[in-house]
Amino acid sequence: MFQVTVTMKLLVVFAMCVLAASASVVDMIMDVNLASNQELEEKLYNSVLAGNYDSAVAQSLEHEKQNRGSIIQNVVDDLIIDKRRNTMEYCYKLWVGNGQHIVRKYFPFNFRLIMAGNFVKLISRNYNLALKLGSTTNPSNERLAFGDGADKQTELVSWKFITLWENNRVYFKVHNTKYNQYLKMSSKTDCNNRDRLVYGGNTADSTSGQWFLQPAKYENDVLFFIYNRERNDALELGAIVNASGDRKAVGHDGEVDGLPDIYSWFITPF
């Protein structure tokens, strides 16, 4: 008798959960059917900004189902123009949450390259140089990172992004395919300035080897600021050119948000 009672209670609880979930879905469908596109765009945009990514994904899937994809497109465009870091989390949650078709359809092509872990090139917007690791190593087998003065074709400039989800944020390990090493930021600064050296190391387990991206738009190009998770410094190339035409990669000590023409990067197919 006791077992039957417990079973019945569990069935009642399960039924209530199903009804609640169904009611939530019905409410969302009614919202989509009754609200204007502008209202739905504002709701989706604000969900992304608030970090309510599961809700943003559910809304996006419903908009696509209802053939109202322009809502998603306009929100993605606005997020990038407004340089919202949350764009990356929204994209990631779509990518892993049955929304890859939405990423492919409404996000710029380089978002797909990043999320899929495809081989890419990182090219400085300011100097038009591709990021690479140097050929020489220190005793710890670490290599300094540079912008290559000539090469944009060989495996030296081939990278891929490896996603890491933590505390409602997406971070990336940036892997160099030539040397099988990860991009990291040092605690050491470059000569007499405050910019930190960037190098390749064998592991990326600590936050010094993890990065986050902030999209931006400049002159119709979709670009990315690349920040180190531990230092919160943005990746850039130094002003000094060596004999090979290379520029040393460093972490910029200061604000970069308003200067995508100087501090941002193209992420393009390798």
SEVO-318724 format. One record per residue (C-alpha): z, y, x; residue in one letter; residue number from 0. Coordinates in steps of 0.05 Angstrom, whole numbers, padded with zeros to 5 digits. Example, Ala and Ser with C-alpha at 12.3 -4.5 7.8 and 13.67 -1.06 7.14 Angstrom:
2
((00156,-00090,00246),'A',0),
((00143,-00021,00273),'S',1),
% end
This chain:
270
((00000,00000,00000),'M',0),
((00019,00048,00056),'F',1),
((-00046,00034,00093),'Q',2),
((-00087,00046,00030),'V',3),
((-00052,00113,00019),'T',4),
((-00065,00135,00090),'V',5),
((-00138,00115,00084),'T',6),
((-00146,00154,00020),'M',7),
((-00115,00216,00051),'K',8),
((-00162,00211,00110),'L',9),
((-00221,00205,00063),'L',10),
((-00198,00266,00025),'V',11),
((-00190,00307,00089),'V',12),
((-00259,00284,00112),'F',13),
((-00290,00303,00046),'A',14),
((-00258,00372,00048),'M',15),
((-00285,00383,00119),'C',16),
((-00355,00362,00097),'V',17),
((-00351,00409,00037),'L',18),
((-00327,00466,00080),'A',19),
((-00383,00455,00130),'A',20),
((-00434,00450,00074),'S',21),
((-00407,00514,00043),'A',22),
((-00414,00549,00110),'S',23),
((-00486,00527,00116),'V',24),
((-00501,00548,00044),'V',25),
((-00469,00616,00056),'D',26),
((-00512,00627,00119),'M',27),
((-00576,00607,00082),'I',28),
((-00558,00655,00025),'M',29),
((-00545,00710,00076),'D',30),
((-00613,00698,00108),'V',31),
((-00648,00698,00040),'N',32),
((-00613,00761,00014),'L',33),
((-00607,00805,00075),'A',34),
((-00660,00850,00105),'S',35),
((-00689,00834,00174),'N',36),
((-00653,00894,00203),'Q',37),
((-00586,00869,00177),'E',38),
((-00599,00800,00205),'L',39),
((-00620,00828,00272),'E',40),
((-00555,00868,00276),'E',41),
((-00514,00807,00258),'K',42),
((-00548,00763,00311),'L',43),
((-00544,00818,00364),'Y',44),
((-00470,00829,00351),'N',45),
((-00456,00754,00352),'S',46),
((-00486,00750,00422),'V',47),
((-00448,00812,00445),'L',48),
((-00382,00784,00418),'A',49),
((-00394,00718,00454),'G',50),
((-00400,00679,00389),'N',51),
((-00456,00637,00417),'Y',52),
((-00450,00578,00370),'D',53),
((-00459,00625,00311),'S',54),
((-00517,00659,00346),'A',55),
((-00550,00592,00357),'V',56),
((-00540,00571,00285),'A',57),
((-00568,00637,00260),'Q',58),
((-00628,00631,00306),'S',59),
((-00644,00560,00284),'L',60),
((-00641,00582,00211),'E',61),
((-00685,00643,00223),'H',62),
((-00737,00599,00256),'E',63),
((-00732,00549,00199),'K',64),
((-00744,00605,00149),'Q',65),
((-00805,00631,00188),'N',66),
((-00769,00695,00207),'R',67),
((-00776,00688,00282),'G',68),
((-00789,00763,00290),'S',69),
((-00714,00772,00281),'I',70),
((-00701,00730,00343),'I',71),
((-00757,00763,00382),'Q',72),
((-00731,00833,00367),'N',73),
((-00660,00815,00386),'V',74),
((-00681,00782,00451),'V',75),
((-00723,00844,00469),'D',76),
((-00665,00891,00453),'D',77),
((-00615,00849,00493),'L',78),
((-00660,00852,00555),'I',79),
((-00675,00926,00547),'I',80),
((-00600,00940,00540),'D',81),
((-00587,00898,00603),'K',82),
((-00537,00852,00568),'R',83),
((-00509,00797,00611),'R',84),
((-00494,00758,00548),'N',85),
((-00569,00746,00541),'T',86),
((-00562,00690,00592),'M',87),
((-00505,00656,00555),'E',88),
((-00544,00660,00490),'Y',89),
((-00606,00631,00523),'C',90),
((-00565,00575,00556),'Y',91),
((-00531,00555,00490),'K',92),
((-00599,00553,00456),'L',93),
((-00626,00511,00513),'W',94),
((-00571,00458,00508),'V',95),
((-00562,00464,00433),'G',96),
((-00628,00440,00403),'N',97),
((-00660,00508,00412),'G',98),
((-00706,00497,00471),'Q',99),
((-00765,00511,00426),'H',100),
((-00735,00579,00410),'I',101),
((-00726,00596,00484),'V',102),
((-00798,00575,00498),'R',103),
((-00824,00616,00440),'K',104),
((-00784,00681,00442),'Y',105),
((-00755,00690,00512),'F',106),
((-00796,00713,00572),'P',107),
((-00824,00656,00614),'F',108),
((-00775,00665,00672),'N',109),
((-00716,00648,00627),'F',110),
((-00746,00579,00616),'R',111),
((-00757,00571,00691),'L',112),
((-00683,00586,00703),'I',113),
((-00655,00541,00649),'M',114),
((-00700,00483,00664),'A',115),
((-00683,00483,00738),'G',116),
((-00756,00492,00758),'N',117),
((-00774,00513,00829),'F',118),
((-00778,00588,00833),'V',119),
((-00786,00647,00881),'K',120),
((-00737,00704,00883),'L',121),
((-00775,00767,00901),'I',122),
((-00742,00834,00913),'S',123),
((-00768,00888,00866),'R',124),
((-00755,00942,00918),'N',125),
((-00788,00910,00979),'Y',126),
((-00833,00856,00948),'N',127),
((-00804,00804,00996),'L',128),
((-00786,00733,00977),'A',129),
((-00717,00707,00993),'L',130),
((-00710,00651,01045),'K',131),
((-00659,00621,01092),'L',132),
((-00665,00630,01167),'G',133),
((-00684,00573,01213),'S',134),
((-00624,00580,01260),'T',135),
((-00555,00555,01243),'T',136),
((-00484,00571,01265),'N',137),
((-00434,00517,01285),'P',138),
((-00418,00506,01211),'S',139),
((-00492,00493,01196),'N',140),
((-00498,00558,01157),'E',141),
((-00561,00600,01155),'R',142),
((-00568,00674,01141),'L',143),
((-00611,00694,01082),'A',144),
((-00670,00742,01090),'F',145),
((-00727,00772,01053),'G',146),
((-00789,00743,01087),'D',147),
((-00836,00794,01115),'G',148),
((-00898,00753,01101),'A',149),
((-00887,00686,01067),'D',150),
((-00890,00677,00992),'K',151),
((-00922,00608,00991),'Q',152),
((-00884,00556,01032),'T',153),
((-00823,00515,01015),'E',154),
((-00781,00565,01055),'L',155),
((-00781,00610,00994),'V',156),
((-00771,00556,00942),'S',157),
((-00706,00557,00901),'W',158),
((-00678,00529,00837),'K',159),
((-00621,00548,00791),'F',160),
((-00567,00497,00772),'I',161),
((-00527,00517,00711),'T',162),
((-00451,00516,00706),'L',163),
((-00415,00532,00640),'W',164),
((-00344,00556,00645),'E',165),
((-00299,00599,00602),'N',166),
((-00355,00617,00554),'N',167),
((-00399,00641,00612),'R',168),
((-00459,00612,00648),'V',169),
((-00460,00614,00724),'Y',170),
((-00513,00587,00772),'F',171),
((-00515,00551,00837),'K',172),
((-00577,00576,00874),'V',173),
((-00607,00518,00913),'H',174),
((-00656,00525,00970),'N',175),
((-00703,00465,00968),'T',176),
((-00727,00471,01041),'K',177),
((-00658,00463,01073),'Y',178),
((-00620,00432,01014),'N',179),
((-00569,00488,01018),'Q',180),
((-00537,00536,00969),'Y',181),
((-00538,00612,00969),'L',182),
((-00468,00639,00984),'K',183),
((-00435,00706,00998),'M',184),
((-00391,00715,01059),'S',185),
((-00325,00751,01064),'S',186),
((-00354,00784,01127),'K',187),
((-00390,00850,01121),'T',188),
((-00455,00871,01155),'D',189),
((-00441,00912,01217),'C',190),
((-00408,00979,01200),'N',191),
((-00423,00981,01125),'N',192),
((-00387,00947,01068),'R',193),
((-00443,00902,01045),'D',194),
((-00427,00828,01052),'R',195),
((-00471,00778,01087),'L',196),
((-00509,00726,01046),'V',197),
((-00523,00657,01074),'Y',198),
((-00539,00585,01058),'G',199),
((-00484,00532,01060),'G',200),
((-00480,00458,01046),'N',201),
((-00437,00463,00984),'T',202),
((-00428,00510,00924),'A',203),
((-00361,00486,00898),'D',204),
((-00325,00552,00906),'S',205),
((-00341,00617,00869),'T',206),
((-00372,00646,00933),'S',207),
((-00430,00598,00921),'G',208),
((-00438,00614,00847),'Q',209),
((-00478,00671,00815),'W',210),
((-00491,00704,00748),'F',211),
((-00552,00740,00723),'L',212),
((-00562,00805,00685),'Q',213),
((-00632,00815,00657),'P',214),
((-00666,00883,00656),'A',215),
((-00733,00913,00640),'K',216),
((-00770,00962,00685),'Y',217),
((-00842,00985,00676),'E',218),
((-00855,00926,00629),'N',219),
((-00829,00875,00680),'D',220),
((-00771,00829,00663),'V',221),
((-00724,00829,00723),'L',222),
((-00655,00804,00741),'F',223),
((-00595,00831,00777),'F',224),
((-00564,00773,00815),'I',225),
((-00488,00779,00823),'Y',226),
((-00440,00737,00864),'N',227),
((-00385,00708,00821),'R',228),
((-00330,00715,00872),'E',229),
((-00346,00784,00898),'R',230),
((-00382,00814,00838),'N',231),
((-00431,00844,00887),'D',232),
((-00506,00846,00872),'A',233),
((-00556,00812,00918),'L',234),
((-00602,00860,00955),'E',235),
((-00642,00866,01019),'L',236),
((-00621,00912,01075),'G',237),
((-00660,00972,01100),'A',238),
((-00667,00947,01172),'I',239),
((-00730,00907,01188),'V',240),
((-00730,00857,01246),'N',241),
((-00788,00840,01292),'A',242),
((-00815,00790,01241),'S',243),
((-00815,00840,01185),'G',244),
((-00755,00806,01152),'D',245),
((-00697,00842,01119),'R',246),
((-00626,00813,01118),'K',247),
((-00598,00794,01049),'A',248),
((-00531,00825,01032),'V',249),
((-00485,00837,00973),'G',250),
((-00486,00909,00952),'H',251),
((-00418,00943,00949),'D',252),
((-00428,00989,00889),'G',253),
((-00459,00999,00821),'E',254),
((-00531,00976,00811),'V',255),
((-00539,00974,00736),'D',256),
((-00579,01038,00730),'G',257),
((-00626,01022,00788),'L',258),
((-00668,00960,00771),'P',259),
((-00725,00987,00813),'D',260),
((-00681,00980,00875),'I',261),
((-00632,00924,00864),'Y',262),
((-00665,00875,00816),'S',263),
((-00707,00813,00829),'W',264),
((-00769,00780,00801),'F',265),
((-00759,00706,00786),'I',266),
((-00828,00674,00787),'T',267),
((-00856,00603,00789),'P',268),
((-00862,00571,00858),'F',269),
% end
